[in-house]
Amino acid sequence: MRDETDLRPKIIVIVGPTASGKSRVALGLAERFHGEVISADSMQVYRYMDIGTAKPSREDQERIRHHLIDIRDPDEGFDAAQFREEASKAIREIVDKGNLPFVAGGAGLYIKALTEGIFDAPGADKDIREKLRKEAEEAGLSSLYNKLRDVDPDAAERIGPANTHRIIRALEIYYMTGHPISLYQKEHAFPERPYYAFKIGLYTERETLYKNIDYRVDSMIRAGFIDEVKRILEMGYGPDLKGMQAIGYCHICRYISGEYNLEDSINMIKRDTRHYAKRQMTWFRRDNEITWFDVGKEGYIGNIFSEVGRFAGQTLHL
């Protein structure tokens, strides 16, 4: 129970794997509890990347104020430290208006950085980074990923084989310092607790989740995902950018370049999204502060609303 002397701002955090319904739940909660939504998605920050990142619709953004969406161009960097800074500003703004912040997204590192702090990582080494980028281009990303698995299996498991930016960064830190990035992360105690957070986790049976992922990918293709990627490329943003290396975008880029056919590209998007969802659940399951709700069970929405009402100190009549 919260101590009466605890004056930290209250926030609601909604996490879970991709396609579990986080945005829909956040929107409903924000409407009921006079809230605003802060996106904790590493790709929704980028302009022009709408369909492939499953951004909330314009209608939903007009219904409820959303933060940290469309705040960067595709060639600009964005990381956990920047997320923490931007999200903290948004929380102050929301709380000052007397509203309740709802932080929703699947970027586990971003959530941890916001709620617990972030470790002081070593700086960049441009020479090492450039050498690793060239190796990825010439030998393939799998070559770098195998090296990461050899020197830092914990980081490799968390990052996965498709995230070029994070694989390079993890190897860069290892080659700079001789120590794996996972060691820095473990040694940092994450002592900062600036918010009084209620963490909600959404999950469902694996088979159902995978069906939802397949449906979402097919819906994105029907909604014009390929044309979206073509427009971004025509604007001069190359396929090697961090944002364009995201699941879906990198696959469609390879389809457009003729490397893959459309059917293979779609199947790979579904496969890699399923793998990503599995890694997300592995990450979130380590957090014993999360209260989990099975979205496959009848009445789960009502249970979530009741728990949030209790946390927010509001009586809820369903």
Phi and psi in degrees as a GROMACS rama.xvg file:
@    title "Ramachandran Plot"
@    xaxis  label "Phi"
@    yaxis  label "Psi"
@TYPE xy
-73.7397  133.639  ARG-2
-68.8543  139.414  ASP-3
-63.4321  -21.3602  GLU-4
-85.9805  -3.71122  THR-5
-78.9227  107.431  ASP-6
-101.324  10.9504  LEU-7
-63.7227  145.759  ARG-8
-62.6649  142.518  PRO-9
-83.0251  136.817  LYS-10
-137.475  151.384  ILE-11
-106.811  129.627  ILE-12
-114.81  127.207  VAL-13
-117.993  116.297  ILE-14
-126.515  174.562  VAL-15
148.217  173.235  GLY-16
-71.027  163.23  PRO-17
-58.1419  144.173  THR-18
70.4047  20.8512  ALA-19
-93.7999  -6.55516  SER-20
99.1972  22.1764  GLY-21
-60.5897  -45.6992  LYS-22
-64.2192  -40.3076  SER-23
-65.5992  -43.041  ARG-24
-65.362  -43.4127  VAL-25
-60.7149  -41.5902  ALA-26
-63.1482  -45.5522  LEU-27
-64.072  -41.8148  GLY-28
-65.5266  -42.3283  LEU-29
-64.2408  -36.6286  ALA-30
-65.2221  -42.2233  GLU-31
-74.484  -36.215  ARG-32
-110.987  27.2627  PHE-33
52.4603  55.0171  HIS-34
-116.254  175.121  GLY-35
-133.322  151.878  GLU-36
-104.297  133.953  VAL-37
-110.912  118.444  ILE-38
-74.4485  127.655  SER-39
-110.285  50.8741  ALA-40
-115.164  128.582  ASP-41
-70.696  -15.6613  SER-42
-107.664  -22.1572  MET-43
-69.1547  -10.5155  GLN-44
-69.5947  -18.9008  VAL-45
-90.4205  132.019  TYR-46
-66.3958  152.682  ARG-47
75.6455  -15.5445  TYR-48
-99.7468  84.1184  MET-49
-104.697  -56.2569  ASP-50
-67.7796  -48.1579  ILE-51
-69.5618  -16.4653  GLY-52
-101.81  0.634913  THR-53
54.8789  45.4602  ALA-54
-63.4492  149.36  LYS-55
-57.0831  144.95  PRO-56
-64.358  162.774  SER-57
-60.2051  -36.4188  ARG-58
-63.1733  -43.9598  GLU-59
-65.9358  -37.266  ASP-60
-70.1029  -25.3001  GLN-61
-78.5303  -31.3236  GLU-62
-69.522  -44.7226  ARG-63
-131.735  134.458  ILE-64
-64.9932  128.65  ARG-65
-114.593  143.483  HIS-66
-119.019  156.465  HIS-67
64.8736  33.7058  LEU-68
-118.593  133.37  ILE-69
59.2115  47.979  ASP-70
-111.296  -1.71217  ILE-71
-137.622  150.315  ARG-72
-82.4221  158.314  ASP-73
-60.2833  -20.3663  PRO-74
-96.2873  9.12302  ASP-75
-99.3052  147.668  GLU-76
-80.0151  156.834  GLY-77
-158.374  129.848  PHE-78
-138.909  -174.759  ASP-79
-63.1565  -37.4643  ALA-80
-65.5243  -42.0039  ALA-81
-67.5088  -37.9797  GLN-82
-59.6667  -45.8976  PHE-83
-59.0499  -42.1596  ARG-84
-65.2868  -47.868  GLU-85
-68.2556  -41.2268  GLU-86
-67.0597  -37.0218  ALA-87
-63.4088  -40.0758  SER-88
-61.9483  -44.3261  LYS-89
-63.2771  -41.0023  ALA-90
-61.7313  -44.5012  ILE-91
-60.1235  -42.6745  ARG-92
-63.0571  -44.3207  GLU-93
-66.0371  -46.1649  ILE-94
-64.9793  -38.8438  VAL-95
-61.5451  -26.8515  ASP-96
-85.6034  -2.49404  LYS-97
83.4856  15.6153  GLY-98
-101.387  170.136  ASN-99
-106.996  125.477  LEU-100
-78.4535  132.831  PRO-101
-117.782  111.577  PHE-102
-97.4303  115.888  VAL-103
-129.062  128.2  ALA-104
167.733  171.339  GLY-105
-106.806  7.01511  GLY-106
-84.3028  92.7312  ALA-107
-59.1732  -40.0161  GLY-108
-64.3626  -37.66  LEU-109
-63.3774  -45.2854  TYR-110
-60.5342  -43.8748  ILE-111
-65.4041  -41.0243  LYS-112
-60.7264  -39.5627  ALA-113
-71.1813  -45.7074  LEU-114
-89.1855  -21.9291  THR-115
-128.87  -8.80089  GLU-116
102.978  179.234  GLY-117
-142.868  143.304  ILE-118
-74.9084  154.193  PHE-119
-83.8397  93.9885  ASP-120
-76.772  152.031  ALA-121
-59.8939  156.276  PRO-122
-71.3711  -172.453  GLY-123
-93.324  152.217  ALA-124
-123.061  104.704  ASP-125
-62.255  -36.3521  LYS-126
-65.6888  -46.5026  ASP-127
-63.5063  -43.852  ILE-128
-62.5036  -42.1027  ARG-129
-66.2893  -39.1752  GLU-130
-62.5773  -40.7818  LYS-131
-68.2236  -37.7039  LEU-132
-63.605  -42.1929  ARG-133
-64.2889  -39.0536  LYS-134
-64.4172  -38.5035  GLU-135
-62.9361  -38.7152  ALA-136
-70.3967  -40.5906  GLU-137
-86.0518  -42.5167  GLU-138
-102.403  -11.5653  ALA-139
97.3528  150.735  GLY-140
-63.1978  -29.5675  LEU-141
-60.5484  -31.0124  SER-142
-63.1887  -45.1162  SER-143
-66.384  -41.2131  LEU-144
-62.9842  -39.0106  TYR-145
-64.2724  -36.9956  ASN-146
-64.6056  -41.3903  LYS-147
-64.176  -39.2717  LEU-148
-61.3926  -34.6622  ARG-149
-70.048  -41.9394  ASP-150
-94.7448  -23.5417  VAL-151
-151.8  73.9425  ASP-152
-60.7916  -31.7159  PRO-153
-63.5279  -46.3709  ASP-154
-65.7577  -39.8604  ALA-155
-60.1618  -41.1122  ALA-156
-64.1423  -42.0042  GLU-157
-69.236  -41.8147  ARG-158
-77.095  -41.2435  ILE-159
83.9511  168.348  GLY-160
-85.4087  -0.59978  PRO-161
-111.435  -3.64637  ALA-162
-96.7906  91.22  ASN-163
-56.5561  -48.9307  THR-164
-59.444  -47.5441  HIS-165
-74.3375  -33.1348  ARG-166
-63.1445  -46.7478  ILE-167
-62.3267  -42.7849  ILE-168
-63.6193  -41.027  ARG-169
-64.9871  -42.1806  ALA-170
-68.4928  -37.6117  LEU-171
-57.6925  -46.6502  GLU-172
-63.6508  -40.5527  ILE-173
-64.0022  -45.0721  TYR-174
-71.2901  -27.6696  TYR-175
-73.5985  -41.2422  MET-176
-112.565  -20.0021  THR-177
81.2944  3.69935  GLY-178
-122.71  143.427  HIS-179
-71.4477  151.526  PRO-180
-62.6402  -31.2528  ILE-181
-62.7361  -30.6182  SER-182
-67.1275  -43.6749  LEU-183
-60.2743  -40.6079  TYR-184
-67.434  -37.8584  GLN-185
-71.4106  -37.2815  LYS-186
-70.7837  -25.9002  GLU-187
-77.95  122.871  HIS-188
-80.9175  -4.61562  ALA-189
49.0278  58.6424  PHE-190
-80.4252  -13.7509  PRO-191
-79.5714  128.065  GLU-192
-131.307  74.2707  ARG-193
-75.5343  -12.3675  PRO-194
-128.81  150.499  TYR-195
-92.2034  99.5439  TYR-196
-107.568  138.006  ALA-197
-108.019  116.603  PHE-198
-101.106  123.064  LYS-199
-107.623  130.347  ILE-200
-114.681  134.023  GLY-201
-107.538  133.925  LEU-202
-148.26  165.947  TYR-203
-153.192  174.162  THR-204
-60.7709  147.053  GLU-205
-57.4351  -43.303  ARG-206
-60.7886  -42.1326  GLU-207
-66.7541  -42.7263  THR-208
-61.1099  -43.5477  LEU-209
-65.3145  -35.6658  TYR-210
-64.8686  -39.8579  LYS-211
-63.5372  -39.8178  ASN-212
-63.8729  -46.504  ILE-213
-60.1265  -42.5252  ASP-214
-64.4153  -41.714  TYR-215
-63.0579  -44.6338  ARG-216
-62.0469  -45.367  VAL-217
-61.5059  -39.7309  ASP-218
-64.85  -38.2504  SER-219
-63.2865  -41.7308  MET-220
-63.0742  -44.0143  ILE-221
-65.041  -30.3662  ARG-222
-79.3951  -5.60451  ALA-223
105.549  27.6703  GLY-224
-58.8821  -40.6338  PHE-225
-63.5293  -43.9327  ILE-226
-63.8019  -35.69  ASP-227
-60.7439  -46.2853  GLU-228
-64.9684  -40.5983  VAL-229
-59.7168  -42.7552  LYS-230
-62.7858  -41.4242  ARG-231
-64.0724  -42.4211  ILE-232
-64.6642  -39.9915  LEU-233
-66.4206  -23.8383  GLU-234
-76.0469  -7.49398  MET-235
102.159  5.13442  GLY-236
-87.5148  119.809  TYR-237
-80.3537  160.648  GLY-238
-69.7098  -9.70004  PRO-239
-88.1608  -4.51647  ASP-240
-66.8013  154.508  LEU-241
-55.7673  -48.1131  LYS-242
-61.2249  -37.817  GLY-243
-77.6477  -5.89218  MET-244
-90.6177  -0.228499  GLN-245
-66.7054  156.679  ALA-246
-56.5083  134.124  ILE-247
97.5287  -57.7084  GLY-248
-66.2363  -44.5169  TYR-249
-66.1051  -34.3536  CYS-250
-69.8864  -41.7741  HIS-251
-69.6572  -34.6539  ILE-252
-59.2356  -41.7489  CYS-253
-70.2211  -31.4621  ARG-254
-66.7126  -45.2378  TYR-255
-62.7826  -36.4871  ILE-256
-76.881  -8.5849  SER-257
91.5921  3.64955  GLY-258
-70.3158  -37.5535  GLU-259
-123.837  157.048  TYR-260
-86.6061  169.557  ASN-261
-64.9348  -43.4669  LEU-262
-61.1031  -44.2305  GLU-263
-64.198  -39.9674  ASP-264
-61.5054  -45.9301  SER-265
-63.0102  -43.9523  ILE-266
-63.4275  -36.4142  ASN-267
-70.6997  -35.2726  MET-268
-60.9978  -46.1895  ILE-269
-62.523  -45.2888  LYS-270
-60.9642  -49.2829  ARG-271
-69.358  -30.8025  ASP-272
-68.2355  -38.7601  THR-273
-62.8665  -42.5494  ARG-274
-62.8617  -40.2449  HIS-275
-63.5767  -42.6381  TYR-276
-60.4831  -38.8133  ALA-277
-64.4489  -42.0508  LYS-278
-66.37  -37.2355  ARG-279
-60.144  -46.5313  GLN-280
-64.0162  -37.8429  MET-281
-59.7669  -43.2905  THR-282
-63.9403  -51.8237  TRP-283
-70.0661  -29.6058  PHE-284
-64.2576  -19.6347  ARG-285
-75.4313  -15.0126  ARG-286
-94.4724  104.855  ASP-287
-79.9285  3.60044  ASN-288
-87.208  -9.29214  GLU-289
-81.693  132.121  ILE-290
-95.6097  119.207  THR-291
-94.6499  143.579  TRP-292
-130.329  130.784  PHE-293
-84.9173  110.13  ASP-294
-71.468  -7.62014  VAL-295
-86.7262  -7.77868  GLY-296
-95.4666  139.971  LYS-297
-64.4507  136.324  GLU-298
88.1122  5.32205  GLY-299
-65.842  -33.4395  TYR-300
-62.8276  -45.1642  ILE-301
-60.8517  -38.5993  GLY-302
-65.3327  -41.1609  ASN-303
-62.8994  -46.4611  ILE-304
-60.5253  -40.5654  PHE-305
-64.9965  -43.0979  SER-306
-65.4437  -41.5761  GLU-307
-66.2366  -38.6399  VAL-308
-59.9608  -41.7149  GLY-309
-63.5348  -45.0402  ARG-310
-63.6174  -41.194  PHE-311
-79.9231  -10.6575  ALA-312
77.7077  28.4387  GLY-313
-117.663  141.141  GLN-314
-81.7777  132.362  THR-315
-117.415  126.582  LEU-316
-112.44  110.127  HIS-317
